[in-house]
Amino acid sequence: MREDICSIPVNEVFEPKDGCPFCRMRDMLEDRMATYITGAAMMEPDVRVETNRLGFCSQHFNQILARGSRLSVALILESLLAEVKGQVFPEGKTAVKKIAGAVHQRENQCFICGNIEKNMKHLLDSTITLWQNEPEFRELYAAQPYICMPHYALVLEAAQKMPKKNFAPFEAVTTQLAKTYLEELSGDVTHFCRMFDYRSAGGDWGNSRDAIERAMAWLTARPPIAHQNAGEKNR
């Protein structure tokens, strides 16, 4: 398979064959961005202007806290809080509607989310180009364990630019990867439920012990944070 600056990161994402490849793609971008934000970019004026303007969502606040030193995160927060103060608590009398609008705008913005969305588009374009031009990549794509529901829609939307003759087989394999895993999950969740029936006492759990977590991850493209013992009763 020919490799260039566009195909290398895509191949690196697809080669492990572990879970949804597009979740791995997003995770790779998030990791790089969170590391970048709390590293050298922390003191770059143009970056600070944008992080102050957009802020971060809860998910990505957690990621920069996990990757950066507490001092680097505190320095980011220092200027961010000053920006928020100026927007939410401006000098003089300000209409409540305007203040509420400023708060709601911040709730719907995130510096990392915006960058992930932009870079995901580029990587999706590279994925689609590789699939059309490289037979080896088509085999690698079809060998993925599954595609989660949110990324299933995202990928098909991005593939709309394909010629019809290419879109049909691409849509077929993409749908198979998402639907087949959904059917497997459904069976595992049903089996998990049945294992709480007294008639199943001592039975084989099969692959159902982590069915709840896997189903949530497939539905949301994020693994759940909370975990329970598979044998616990409802609390």
N, C-alpha and C positions, 0 to 999 in steps of 0.2 A: 504494500500500500504506500503510495507516494505521500510524503509528509512535507508540510510547509508551516509557516507561522500561524496560519488559521486552523489547520487540521490537527496539529500536535495537541493543543489543549482538549479538543473534542475526543481524540483517540485515548488520551489519558483518562478521561472521565468514563468512557465506555469499556475500557479493558478489564476493570475489576469484576464486572458482572455481579454486582452486589446491590440489590434493591433497585430503586428507580434511578436511571442514569441522569435524568434531569434534576432530581433532588440532589444528586452528587454534584452536578454542574453548579447549581445554586449554592450549595454548601462551600464549594471551592471558591466561588466569587465572594461569598460572605466572609470567609476566613481571610482571604487576601485583603479585602477592604477594611475589615476590623483591625487587622494587623497594621495596615497602612495608616489608618486614621490615628492610631495611638503611637505610631512610630515617628518617622521623620516628617510626615505631613502635618503633624500636630502643630508645628510652628510655622507652617507656610501660610502667609496672610490670605491668599485667595481661597485656600481650603477652609480656613477658620471662618471666613466670611460666609461660605456656603453652609458649613455645619451650624453656625449660629442662626442662619436664616431658616434652615429646614429642620434642624434638630434630629432626633432619632426616635424610632418606635421602641416599644418595650423589648421586643425580641432583640433588636440590635444594640440597645443600651446594655443588655445582659452580655452580649458578645464582646463589646469593647471593654466591659469591666473584666471579663474573663481573660482577655488577651493583653490588656495594657497594665502598666503599673498604676497604682492608686493615684500617684502624683499626676501622671499624664491624663487620666480620666478627670481628675479634679481641675486641671488647667482648662480642659475642654468645657467642663461645666461652668467654670468661672465666667467665661465670656458668653456662653450660651444663656446663663441666667440673667446676665446684664441685658442681653438682647430681648429676652422674654419680658423683663421688667419694663423696658421702654415700650413694648407693644401692648402689654396687658394692663399696665398701670401708667399710662401716659400722663404728663403734666397737664393740669387744667381739667375742665369738665369735658367728659367724653361720653357719647351716647352708649348705652348698654349694648345695643345691637352691634355697634362697631367693636366693642371689647369682646363680646361673645364670638363674633366672627373671627377675631384674631386668635382666640383660643381654639376654635373649631378648625381653623386652617392649620394650626400647629399639630392638632391631633391627627390630621390626615397627611402629614408630610414626614419624610424621613430621608436623610442624606444617603444612607446605605441602600434603602429600598429603591430610590431613584436610580442609583448607579447599577444596582443588580438588574433592574428592569432593562436598562439600556444595554448592558453587556450580555444579558441573556438573549436579547434579540440578535446580536451579532453572532453568538455561538449557535443559536438555532439556525440562522442562515447558513453557517458553516456546516452544521449537521446535515441539513437538507441538501446542500451542494455535494457533500461527501457521499451521501446515500445515492444520489443520482449518478455520480461519476465513478465510484469505487465499489466493485463487486465484493471485495473483502470487507468493506465497512457495512455493506448490506447484511452480510452474514453475522457480523458482530452486533449489529443493531437488533436483528431477529433473535439473537441468543441472550438478550437481557432478561432478567427474571420477571420484570413487570414494569409498567408505567403507571404512576399514581393518577388519580382522577383529575386534580387540578392541572397537572402537566400534560395529561392526555388532551385536554381542550386547548392548552397553550400551543402544543406542537401542531395539532391539526390546523389551528388558525394560522400559524406561521407557514404551513405547507400550502396554503391556498395559492401562493404564487407559482407553484409547480405547474408544468404542463399537465393536462388531464391524463395523458398516457402514463405519466409517472406518479401522479397523485393517487390514482386508484390502487396500485399495489402498495404504496407507502401507507395509505389510510388503512388498508387491510391488515398489514402486519402490526401497525401501531394499535389498532383496535383489538387485535388478538392479544397483544401483550397486556392491555388494560383489562379486557373482559375476562380472559382466562384466569387471571389472578383474582378478579372479583368473585368469580364462581368458586375458586379454591377457598377464598376467605369466607364466603357465605357458608360453605360446608363446614369449615373449621369452627366458626362462631356457633353454628347450630349444634355441632358435636359438643362444644364446650357447655352449652346450655343443658344438653341431655345428660352430661356427666354429673349434674346436680340432682338428677332423679335417683331416688333410692334404689331403683332397679339397675342402675349403672355402677353401684358400689363395687370397687375393686377392678373396674374396667380400665381399658387402655385409653389414655387421653389423646394418643396420637400426636398430631401437630397442633392441637387446639390450645395448649396451655398459654401461649402468647397471642392467641387470636384477637383478643380485644385490642392490644397495643398495635398489632399489624393492621387491623381494620381501621383504627383511628389514623394511623400514618398514611394509609392508602387514600383515605377520604380527605385529608387535610394537607398532605405533603410535608407534615411535621410529625415526628414521633412524640407521643405524649410524655409529659414530665412525670406524672404520678404513676406509680407501679403498685400492684397488689399481688399477693401470693395467689397462684391459680386455684388453689384449693379452698380459698376463703369464701365463706358465705357472704351474701349481701349484708352490708352494715347500715 
